[in-house]
Amino acid sequence: MVDIEFKIDTDNQIIIRCRDDVNNLSRFSEASAYFVYKNQVISNLANDVFIELISPLNNTLLKAIEEESGLFITDSYFSNVGYKWNQWTYDLPEEWEGEEDIFNEFWIWSTKVTGTWLYRNADRDIVIEICPIYKWHFEDPDNEIDYVSFEEFIKYYKAILQKKLDIDLVKAWQNECQKYLKLIK
């Protein structure tokens, strides 16, 4: 088993876990990403093949590092990306073809209940944000007991993690991604 640890601080980290050992790791190895707080898994961030976890992380980190390219510096609209993405998605018309997902540039992973984004805020800080996603954006509730209206969801919305990252940490994470991308070629 391979565990790739991306430490955020002393309490928080993201782990990409692959069932295969390092000698058998491939692009298509099954993998999951987890947000871990004080050695406890808090959220499952993604489940896919390895390349679909490591590449989006690597690419988003590169955009954050390459600040001068203008690809990633954002205005204040993009602070609290998870909140604004939930609101934007909820307001989409049913036939939303042609509507540009302005948040896609910041997206790393998502499940039906959790989204992970990396962006630069208005102060040019690099921020990682892990947040809840409204479960019924794209599906109907299975039963009325578990259903929560969007209004109720957004009223109590709170990011799971919203943390500024030092540029050296971001570069170290990107180097780690590169190491595994080279390994699976």
C-alpha positions as CSV (number, residue, x, y, z in Angstrom):
1,M,0.0,0.0,0.0
2,V,1.2,3.5,-0.8
3,D,0.3,6.5,1.3
4,I,1.3,9.9,0.0
5,E,1.1,12.5,2.7
6,F,0.6,16.2,2.0
7,K,1.0,17.9,5.4
8,I,-0.9,21.1,5.8
9,D,0.2,21.8,9.4
10,T,0.8,19.8,12.5
11,D,-2.8,18.7,12.8
12,N,-4.0,18.6,9.1
13,Q,-3.0,16.6,6.1
14,I,-4.2,15.1,2.9
15,I,-3.4,11.5,2.2
16,I,-3.6,9.8,-1.2
17,R,-3.9,6.1,-0.5
18,C,-3.3,3.5,-3.1
19,R,-3.9,-0.2,-2.6
20,D,-0.9,-1.2,-4.7
21,D,2.6,-1.1,-3.4
22,V,5.1,1.3,-4.9
23,N,6.5,-1.4,-7.2
24,N,3.1,-2.1,-8.7
25,L,1.8,1.4,-8.8
26,S,0.4,2.4,-12.2
27,R,-1.8,5.1,-13.7
28,F,-4.8,2.9,-13.2
29,S,-4.2,1.8,-9.6
30,E,-7.3,2.4,-7.5
31,A,-6.7,5.3,-5.2
32,S,-8.5,7.5,-2.7
33,A,-7.8,10.9,-1.2
34,Y,-8.6,11.8,2.4
35,F,-8.6,14.8,4.6
36,V,-7.1,13.8,8.0
37,Y,-7.2,15.9,11.2
38,K,-5.2,14.7,14.1
39,N,-4.8,11.2,12.6
40,Q,-8.6,10.8,12.1
41,V,-10.1,10.7,8.6
42,I,-12.6,13.6,8.4
43,S,-13.6,13.4,4.8
44,N,-13.2,11.3,1.7
45,L,-12.1,13.8,-1.0
46,A,-11.9,11.5,-4.0
47,N,-12.0,8.0,-5.3
48,D,-10.6,7.2,-8.7
49,V,-7.6,5.8,-10.5
50,F,-4.3,7.1,-9.4
51,I,-3.6,9.4,-12.3
52,E,-7.0,11.1,-11.8
53,L,-6.0,12.0,-8.3
54,I,-2.3,13.0,-8.7
55,S,-2.7,15.0,-12.0
56,P,-5.4,17.5,-10.9
57,L,-3.5,18.1,-7.7
58,N,-0.2,18.6,-9.6
59,N,-1.8,20.9,-12.2
60,T,-3.5,23.1,-9.7
61,L,-0.4,23.4,-7.6
62,L,1.6,24.4,-10.7
63,K,-1.0,27.2,-11.4
64,A,-0.6,28.4,-7.8
65,I,3.2,28.5,-8.1
66,E,3.1,30.3,-11.4
67,E,1.5,33.4,-10.0
68,E,3.2,35.6,-12.6
69,S,1.4,33.9,-15.5
70,G,-1.9,35.5,-14.3
71,L,-3.6,32.1,-14.5
72,F,-4.4,31.9,-10.8
73,I,-4.6,35.3,-9.2
74,T,-8.2,36.0,-8.4
75,D,-10.3,38.9,-7.2
76,S,-12.2,38.8,-3.9
77,Y,-15.1,37.1,-5.6
78,F,-13.2,33.9,-5.3
79,S,-12.6,33.8,-1.6
80,N,-14.8,31.2,-0.1
81,V,-14.9,29.2,-3.4
82,G,-16.9,26.3,-1.9
83,Y,-19.7,28.5,-0.7
84,K,-19.9,30.4,-4.0
85,W,-19.7,27.3,-6.1
86,N,-22.6,25.7,-4.1
87,Q,-24.6,28.9,-4.7
88,W,-23.7,29.1,-8.4
89,T,-24.5,25.5,-9.0
90,Y,-27.8,25.8,-7.2
91,D,-28.8,28.8,-9.3
92,L,-27.9,27.0,-12.6
93,P,-30.9,26.5,-14.9
94,E,-31.8,22.8,-15.6
95,E,-30.5,23.2,-19.2
96,W,-27.1,24.7,-18.3
97,E,-25.2,23.8,-21.5
98,G,-22.9,26.6,-22.5
99,E,-22.7,27.9,-18.9
100,E,-18.9,28.2,-18.1
101,D,-17.9,26.8,-14.8
102,I,-15.7,29.6,-13.6
103,F,-14.7,27.6,-10.6
104,N,-13.2,24.7,-12.6
105,E,-9.8,26.4,-12.6
106,F,-9.5,26.0,-8.8
107,W,-11.0,22.5,-8.6
108,I,-8.9,19.6,-7.5
109,W,-11.3,16.9,-6.5
110,S,-14.9,16.3,-5.5
111,T,-17.3,13.6,-4.3
112,K,-21.1,14.0,-4.0
113,V,-20.6,15.6,-0.5
114,T,-17.1,17.2,-0.5
115,G,-15.2,19.6,-2.8
116,T,-11.5,20.5,-2.7
117,W,-10.2,23.7,-4.3
118,L,-6.8,25.5,-4.3
119,Y,-6.7,29.2,-5.3
120,R,-5.1,32.5,-4.6
121,N,-7.2,35.0,-2.7
122,A,-7.4,38.7,-3.2
123,D,-4.3,39.1,-1.0
124,R,-2.4,36.7,-3.3
125,D,-2.2,34.0,-0.6
126,I,-2.5,30.4,-1.7
127,V,-5.5,28.8,0.0
128,I,-6.7,25.2,0.1
129,E,-10.4,24.9,0.8
130,I,-12.2,21.7,1.6
131,C,-15.9,22.1,1.9
132,P,-19.3,20.4,1.9
133,I,-21.2,20.1,-1.3
134,Y,-24.9,20.2,-1.3
135,K,-25.8,16.6,-1.9
136,W,-28.9,17.2,-4.0
137,H,-27.4,19.5,-6.6
138,F,-27.4,16.7,-9.1
139,E,-29.7,14.0,-7.7
140,D,-33.1,13.7,-6.1
141,P,-33.2,12.6,-2.4
142,D,-33.6,8.9,-1.8
143,N,-36.0,9.6,1.0
144,E,-37.6,12.6,2.8
145,I,-36.0,11.8,6.1
146,D,-32.4,12.6,5.0
147,Y,-33.4,15.5,2.7
148,V,-32.2,19.0,3.7
149,S,-33.3,22.0,1.6
150,F,-30.6,24.1,-0.1
151,E,-31.7,27.1,2.0
152,E,-31.1,25.2,5.2
153,F,-27.8,23.8,3.9
154,I,-26.4,27.2,2.9
155,K,-27.7,28.8,6.1
156,Y,-25.4,26.6,8.2
157,Y,-22.6,26.2,5.6
158,K,-19.1,26.1,6.9
159,A,-15.9,25.1,5.2
160,I,-14.3,21.9,6.6
161,L,-10.9,23.5,6.1
162,Q,-9.8,26.8,4.7
163,K,-6.1,27.3,5.2
164,K,-3.4,29.5,3.7
165,L,-0.4,27.6,2.4
166,D,3.2,28.8,2.3
167,I,4.7,28.8,-1.2
168,D,7.5,26.5,-0.1
169,L,5.0,23.9,1.1
170,V,3.1,24.2,-2.2
171,K,6.4,23.6,-4.1
172,A,7.2,20.6,-1.9
173,W,3.7,19.1,-2.6
174,Q,4.2,19.7,-6.3
175,N,7.6,18.0,-6.2
176,E,6.0,15.0,-4.5
177,C,3.4,14.8,-7.2
178,Q,6.1,15.0,-9.9
179,K,8.0,12.1,-8.2
180,Y,4.9,9.9,-8.5
181,L,4.0,11.0,-12.0
182,K,7.5,10.0,-13.1
183,L,7.2,6.7,-11.3
184,I,4.1,5.7,-13.2
185,K,5.3,6.7,-16.7
